[in-house]
Amino acid sequence: MIHEYTVETLYHFTCGKCRGWWSYATIPTVIYDADLHLTSNIDIFCPHCGANERAKIKKGFKGV
């Protein structure tokens, strides 16, 4: 028997308009890719208020 696993990246967002928060999980296309930044030219949709805006990494976050 052998165990199998998958890898996912979990992003946590806070809306700049309503301050609601949510998470988004994605499966990386390459496992050795350690760049965790989102593409800067896409809008992120807030599921709480509908704001559709760009996202940036939180000031002071040391995880990257």
PDB file as gemmi writes it, atoms N, CA and C in Angstrom:
CRYST1    1.000    1.000    1.000  90.00  90.00  90.00 P 1                      
ATOM      1  N   MET A   1       0.853  -1.192   0.000  1.00  0.00           N  
ATOM      2  CA  MET A   1       0.000   0.000   0.000  1.00  0.00           C  
ATOM      3  C   MET A   1       0.886   1.238   0.000  1.00  0.00           C  
ATOM      4  N   ILE A   2       0.417   2.280  -0.637  1.00  0.00           N  
ATOM      5  CA  ILE A   2       1.118   3.570  -0.653  1.00  0.00           C  
ATOM      6  C   ILE A   2       0.088   4.681  -0.486  1.00  0.00           C  
ATOM      7  N   HIS A   3       0.435   5.687   0.276  1.00  0.00           N  
ATOM      8  CA  HIS A   3      -0.454   6.841   0.454  1.00  0.00           C  
ATOM      9  C   HIS A   3      -0.308   7.789  -0.729  1.00  0.00           C  
ATOM     10  N   GLU A   4      -1.369   8.442  -1.088  1.00  0.00           N  
ATOM     11  CA  GLU A   4      -1.354   9.449  -2.144  1.00  0.00           C  
ATOM     12  C   GLU A   4      -1.732  10.794  -1.542  1.00  0.00           C  
ATOM     13  N   TYR A   5      -1.285  11.876  -2.142  1.00  0.00           N  
ATOM     14  CA  TYR A   5      -1.639  13.202  -1.655  1.00  0.00           C  
ATOM     15  C   TYR A   5      -1.747  14.189  -2.805  1.00  0.00           C  
ATOM     16  N   THR A   6      -2.367  15.289  -2.518  1.00  0.00           N  
ATOM     17  CA  THR A   6      -2.443  16.410  -3.443  1.00  0.00           C  
ATOM     18  C   THR A   6      -1.942  17.660  -2.716  1.00  0.00           C  
ATOM     19  N   VAL A   7      -1.751  18.736  -3.450  1.00  0.00           N  
ATOM     20  CA  VAL A   7      -1.275  19.994  -2.892  1.00  0.00           C  
ATOM     21  C   VAL A   7      -2.243  21.087  -3.318  1.00  0.00           C  
ATOM     22  N   GLU A   8      -2.569  21.983  -2.398  1.00  0.00           N  
ATOM     23  CA  GLU A   8      -3.381  23.136  -2.755  1.00  0.00           C  
ATOM     24  C   GLU A   8      -2.841  24.365  -2.033  1.00  0.00           C  
ATOM     25  N   THR A   9      -3.092  25.506  -2.617  1.00  0.00           N  
ATOM     26  CA  THR A   9      -2.737  26.777  -2.011  1.00  0.00           C  
ATOM     27  C   THR A   9      -4.028  27.434  -1.570  1.00  0.00           C  
ATOM     28  N   LEU A  10      -4.049  27.932  -0.344  1.00  0.00           N  
ATOM     29  CA  LEU A  10      -5.252  28.551   0.209  1.00  0.00           C  
ATOM     30  C   LEU A  10      -4.992  30.043   0.417  1.00  0.00           C  
ATOM     31  N   TYR A  11      -5.749  30.881  -0.285  1.00  0.00           N  
ATOM     32  CA  TYR A  11      -5.645  32.329  -0.162  1.00  0.00           C  
ATOM     33  C   TYR A  11      -6.783  32.841   0.712  1.00  0.00           C  
ATOM     34  N   HIS A  12      -6.502  33.799   1.573  1.00  0.00           N  
ATOM     35  CA  HIS A  12      -7.517  34.430   2.424  1.00  0.00           C  
ATOM     36  C   HIS A  12      -7.643  35.896   2.008  1.00  0.00           C  
ATOM     37  N   PHE A  13      -8.856  36.341   1.746  1.00  0.00           N  
ATOM     38  CA  PHE A  13      -9.110  37.700   1.280  1.00  0.00           C  
ATOM     39  C   PHE A  13      -9.937  38.475   2.291  1.00  0.00           C  
ATOM     40  N   THR A  14      -9.723  39.784   2.348  1.00  0.00           N  
ATOM     41  CA  THR A  14     -10.578  40.712   3.077  1.00  0.00           C  
ATOM     42  C   THR A  14     -11.005  41.778   2.075  1.00  0.00           C  
ATOM     43  N   CYS A  15     -12.296  41.986   1.920  1.00  0.00           N  
ATOM     44  CA  CYS A  15     -12.820  42.949   0.956  1.00  0.00           C  
ATOM     45  C   CYS A  15     -12.457  44.367   1.364  1.00  0.00           C  
ATOM     46  N   GLY A  16     -11.956  45.137   0.417  1.00  0.00           N  
ATOM     47  CA  GLY A  16     -11.618  46.528   0.669  1.00  0.00           C  
ATOM     48  C   GLY A  16     -12.835  47.421   0.815  1.00  0.00           C  
ATOM     49  N   LYS A  17     -14.008  46.940   0.414  1.00  0.00           N  
ATOM     50  CA  LYS A  17     -15.230  47.736   0.501  1.00  0.00           C  
ATOM     51  C   LYS A  17     -16.040  47.386   1.752  1.00  0.00           C  
ATOM     52  N   CYS A  18     -16.436  46.119   1.898  1.00  0.00           N  
ATOM     53  CA  CYS A  18     -17.329  45.742   3.009  1.00  0.00           C  
ATOM     54  C   CYS A  18     -16.587  45.104   4.190  1.00  0.00           C  
ATOM     55  N   ARG A  19     -15.300  44.814   4.010  1.00  0.00           N  
ATOM     56  CA  ARG A  19     -14.446  44.190   5.034  1.00  0.00           C  
ATOM     57  C   ARG A  19     -14.830  42.741   5.329  1.00  0.00           C  
ATOM     58  N   GLY A  20     -15.715  42.142   4.545  1.00  0.00           N  
ATOM     59  CA  GLY A  20     -16.018  40.727   4.677  1.00  0.00           C  
ATOM     60  C   GLY A  20     -14.798  39.906   4.275  1.00  0.00           C  
ATOM     61  N   TRP A  21     -14.702  38.679   4.762  1.00  0.00           N  
ATOM     62  CA  TRP A  21     -13.554  37.855   4.409  1.00  0.00           C  
ATOM     63  C   TRP A  21     -14.010  36.507   3.869  1.00  0.00           C  
ATOM     64  N   TRP A  22     -13.144  35.892   3.059  1.00  0.00           N  
ATOM     65  CA  TRP A  22     -13.403  34.582   2.477  1.00  0.00           C  
ATOM     66  C   TRP A  22     -12.073  33.961   2.079  1.00  0.00           C  
ATOM     67  N   SER A  23     -12.113  32.703   1.745  1.00  0.00           N  
ATOM     68  CA  SER A  23     -10.919  31.974   1.320  1.00  0.00           C  
ATOM     69  C   SER A  23     -11.139  31.395  -0.070  1.00  0.00           C  
ATOM     70  N   TYR A  24     -10.033  31.173  -0.775  1.00  0.00           N  
ATOM     71  CA  TYR A  24     -10.058  30.599  -2.113  1.00  0.00           C  
ATOM     72  C   TYR A  24      -8.927  29.589  -2.217  1.00  0.00           C  
ATOM     73  N   ALA A  25      -9.246  28.369  -2.550  1.00  0.00           N  
ATOM     74  CA  ALA A  25      -8.238  27.319  -2.701  1.00  0.00           C  
ATOM     75  C   ALA A  25      -7.978  27.070  -4.179  1.00  0.00           C  
ATOM     76  N   THR A  26      -6.721  26.826  -4.512  1.00  0.00           N  
ATOM     77  CA  THR A  26      -6.353  26.525  -5.885  1.00  0.00           C  
ATOM     78  C   THR A  26      -5.257  25.456  -5.879  1.00  0.00           C  
ATOM     79  N   ILE A  27      -5.194  24.699  -6.932  1.00  0.00           N  
ATOM     80  CA  ILE A  27      -4.156  23.676  -7.067  1.00  0.00           C  
ATOM     81  C   ILE A  27      -3.061  24.262  -7.952  1.00  0.00           C  
ATOM     82  N   PRO A  28      -1.811  24.315  -7.442  1.00  0.00           N  
ATOM     83  CA  PRO A  28      -0.723  24.881  -8.247  1.00  0.00           C  
ATOM     84  C   PRO A  28      -0.459  24.021  -9.483  1.00  0.00           C  
ATOM     85  N   THR A  29      -0.044  24.675 -10.559  1.00  0.00           N  
ATOM     86  CA  THR A  29       0.230  23.945 -11.796  1.00  0.00           C  
ATOM     87  C   THR A  29       1.567  23.229 -11.730  1.00  0.00           C  
ATOM     88  N   VAL A  30       2.473  23.742 -10.907  1.00  0.00           N  
ATOM     89  CA  VAL A  30       3.790  23.133 -10.738  1.00  0.00           C  
ATOM     90  C   VAL A  30       4.084  23.087  -9.242  1.00  0.00           C  
ATOM     91  N   ILE A  31       4.353  21.927  -8.707  1.00  0.00           N  
ATOM     92  CA  ILE A  31       4.540  21.791  -7.264  1.00  0.00           C  
ATOM     93  C   ILE A  31       5.777  22.531  -6.765  1.00  0.00           C  
ATOM     94  N   TYR A  32       6.835  22.579  -7.540  1.00  0.00           N  
ATOM     95  CA  TYR A  32       8.048  23.259  -7.070  1.00  0.00           C  
ATOM     96  C   TYR A  32       7.963  24.770  -7.206  1.00  0.00           C  
ATOM     97  N   ASP A  33       6.875  25.298  -7.739  1.00  0.00           N  
ATOM     98  CA  ASP A  33       6.682  26.743  -7.892  1.00  0.00           C  
ATOM     99  C   ASP A  33       6.321  27.347  -6.545  1.00  0.00           C  
ATOM    100  N   ALA A  34       7.241  28.096  -5.949  1.00  0.00           N  
ATOM    101  CA  ALA A  34       7.015  28.676  -4.619  1.00  0.00           C  
ATOM    102  C   ALA A  34       6.497  30.108  -4.692  1.00  0.00           C  
ATOM    103  N   ASP A  35       6.252  30.647  -5.878  1.00  0.00           N  
ATOM    104  CA  ASP A  35       5.720  32.000  -6.006  1.00  0.00           C  
ATOM    105  C   ASP A  35       4.237  31.977  -5.668  1.00  0.00           C  
ATOM    106  N   LEU A  36       3.881  32.543  -4.521  1.00  0.00           N  
ATOM    107  CA  LEU A  36       2.504  32.485  -4.047  1.00  0.00           C  
ATOM    108  C   LEU A  36       1.696  33.733  -4.369  1.00  0.00           C  
ATOM    109  N   HIS A  37       2.288  34.684  -5.090  1.00  0.00           N  
ATOM    110  CA  HIS A  37       1.564  35.902  -5.446  1.00  0.00           C  
ATOM    111  C   HIS A  37       0.529  35.608  -6.520  1.00  0.00           C  
ATOM    112  N   LEU A  38      -0.610  36.247  -6.405  1.00  0.00           N  
ATOM    113  CA  LEU A  38      -1.633  36.149  -7.442  1.00  0.00           C  
ATOM    114  C   LEU A  38      -1.236  36.986  -8.639  1.00  0.00           C  
ATOM    115  N   THR A  39      -1.762  36.647  -9.797  1.00  0.00           N  
ATOM    116  CA  THR A  39      -1.559  37.467 -10.979  1.00  0.00           C  
ATOM    117  C   THR A  39      -2.137  38.853 -10.711  1.00  0.00           C  
ATOM    118  N   SER A  40      -1.372  39.892 -10.973  1.00  0.00           N  
ATOM    119  CA  SER A  40      -1.786  41.249 -10.601  1.00  0.00           C  
ATOM    120  C   SER A  40      -2.818  41.856 -11.551  1.00  0.00           C  
ATOM    121  N   ASN A  41      -3.035  41.259 -12.690  1.00  0.00           N  
ATOM    122  CA  ASN A  41      -3.951  41.873 -13.664  1.00  0.00           C  
ATOM    123  C   ASN A  41      -5.334  41.215 -13.706  1.00  0.00           C  
ATOM    124  N   ILE A  42      -5.735  40.550 -12.615  1.00  0.00           N  
ATOM    125  CA  ILE A  42      -7.078  39.975 -12.562  1.00  0.00           C  
ATOM    126  C   ILE A  42      -7.862  40.605 -11.412  1.00  0.00           C  
ATOM    127  N   ASP A  43      -9.154  40.696 -11.578  1.00  0.00           N  
ATOM    128  CA  ASP A  43     -10.020  41.192 -10.514  1.00  0.00           C  
ATOM    129  C   ASP A  43     -10.504  40.018  -9.664  1.00  0.00           C  
ATOM    130  N   ILE A  44     -10.676  40.265  -8.380  1.00  0.00           N  
ATOM    131  CA  ILE A  44     -11.181  39.275  -7.436  1.00  0.00           C  
ATOM    132  C   ILE A  44     -12.576  39.719  -7.023  1.00  0.00           C  
ATOM    133  N   PHE A  45     -13.535  38.818  -7.078  1.00  0.00           N  
ATOM    134  CA  PHE A  45     -14.936  39.103  -6.784  1.00  0.00           C  
ATOM    135  C   PHE A  45     -15.227  38.826  -5.316  1.00  0.00           C  
ATOM    136  N   CYS A  46     -15.789  39.805  -4.598  1.00  0.00           N  
ATOM    137  CA  CYS A  46     -16.196  39.614  -3.204  1.00  0.00           C  
ATOM    138  C   CYS A  46     -17.556  38.921  -3.178  1.00  0.00           C  
ATOM    139  N   PRO A  47     -17.650  37.752  -2.542  1.00  0.00           N  
ATOM    140  CA  PRO A  47     -18.928  37.050  -2.503  1.00  0.00           C  
ATOM    141  C   PRO A  47     -19.946  37.693  -1.558  1.00  0.00           C  
ATOM    142  N   HIS A  48     -19.520  38.663  -0.755  1.00  0.00           N  
ATOM    143  CA  HIS A  48     -20.425  39.312   0.199  1.00  0.00           C  
ATOM    144  C   HIS A  48     -21.140  40.515  -0.404  1.00  0.00           C  
ATOM    145  N   CYS A  49     -20.370  41.424  -1.023  1.00  0.00           N  
ATOM    146  CA  CYS A  49     -20.978  42.663  -1.525  1.00  0.00           C  
ATOM    147  C   CYS A  49     -20.897  42.807  -3.043  1.00  0.00           C  
ATOM    148  N   GLY A  50     -20.153  41.946  -3.708  1.00  0.00           N  
ATOM    149  CA  GLY A  50     -20.060  41.987  -5.160  1.00  0.00           C  
ATOM    150  C   GLY A  50     -18.960  42.876  -5.720  1.00  0.00           C  
ATOM    151  N   ALA A  51     -18.172  43.513  -4.854  1.00  0.00           N  
ATOM    152  CA  ALA A  51     -17.068  44.350  -5.345  1.00  0.00           C  
ATOM    153  C   ALA A  51     -16.124  43.480  -6.168  1.00  0.00           C  
ATOM    154  N   ASN A  52     -15.701  43.990  -7.298  1.00  0.00           N  
ATOM    155  CA  ASN A  52     -14.823  43.271  -8.215  1.00  0.00           C  
ATOM    156  C   ASN A  52     -13.568  44.109  -8.402  1.00  0.00           C  
ATOM    157  N   GLU A  53     -12.529  43.812  -7.636  1.00  0.00           N  
ATOM    158  CA  GLU A  53     -11.343  44.659  -7.590  1.00  0.00           C  
ATOM    159  C   GLU A  53     -10.058  43.839  -7.644  1.00  0.00           C  
ATOM    160  N   ARG A  54      -8.951  44.521  -7.842  1.00  0.00           N  
ATOM    161  CA  ARG A  54      -7.628  43.891  -7.768  1.00  0.00           C  
ATOM    162  C   ARG A  54      -7.332  43.552  -6.310  1.00  0.00           C  
ATOM    163  N   ALA A  55      -6.382  42.669  -6.102  1.00  0.00           N  
ATOM    164  CA  ALA A  55      -5.991  42.303  -4.741  1.00  0.00           C  
ATOM    165  C   ALA A  55      -4.481  42.486  -4.592  1.00  0.00           C  
ATOM    166  N   LYS A  56      -4.057  42.835  -3.398  1.00  0.00           N  
ATOM    167  CA  LYS A  56      -2.635  42.912  -3.089  1.00  0.00           C  
ATOM    168  C   LYS A  56      -2.397  42.202  -1.766  1.00  0.00           C  
ATOM    169  N   ILE A  57      -1.176  41.751  -1.571  1.00  0.00           N  
ATOM    170  CA  ILE A  57      -0.853  41.043  -0.346  1.00  0.00           C  
ATOM    171  C   ILE A  57      -0.914  42.009   0.831  1.00  0.00           C  
ATOM    172  N   LYS A  58      -1.394  41.549   1.975  1.00  0.00           N  
ATOM    173  CA  LYS A  58      -1.573  42.419   3.132  1.00  0.00           C  
ATOM    174  C   LYS A  58      -0.242  42.969   3.627  1.00  0.00           C  
ATOM    175  N   LYS A  59      -0.257  44.223   4.005  1.00  0.00           N  
ATOM    176  CA  LYS A  59       0.931  44.885   4.547  1.00  0.00           C  
ATOM    177  C   LYS A  59       1.373  44.144   5.819  1.00  0.00           C  
ATOM    178  N   GLY A  60       2.638  43.825   5.896  1.00  0.00           N  
ATOM    179  CA  GLY A  60       3.188  43.172   7.070  1.00  0.00           C  
ATOM    180  C   GLY A  60       3.117  41.638   7.040  1.00  0.00           C  
ATOM    181  N   PHE A  61       2.493  41.061   5.999  1.00  0.00           N  
ATOM    182  CA  PHE A  61       2.403  39.602   5.922  1.00  0.00           C  
ATOM    183  C   PHE A  61       3.778  39.032   5.634  1.00  0.00           C  
ATOM    184  N   LYS A  62       4.214  38.095   6.445  1.00  0.00           N  
ATOM    185  CA  LYS A  62       5.574  37.542   6.312  1.00  0.00           C  
ATOM    186  C   LYS A  62       5.584  36.145   5.733  1.00  0.00           C  
ATOM    187  N   GLY A  63       4.463  35.619   5.284  1.00  0.00           N  
ATOM    188  CA  GLY A  63       4.401  34.251   4.806  1.00  0.00           C  
ATOM    189  C   GLY A  63       4.999  34.010   3.440  1.00  0.00           C  
ATOM    190  N   VAL A  64       5.375  35.078   2.739  1.00  0.00           N  
ATOM    191  CA  VAL A  64       5.901  34.914   1.385  1.00  0.00           C  
ATOM    192  C   VAL A  64       7.319  35.398   1.348  1.00  0.00           C  
TER     193      VAL A  64                                                      
END                                                                             
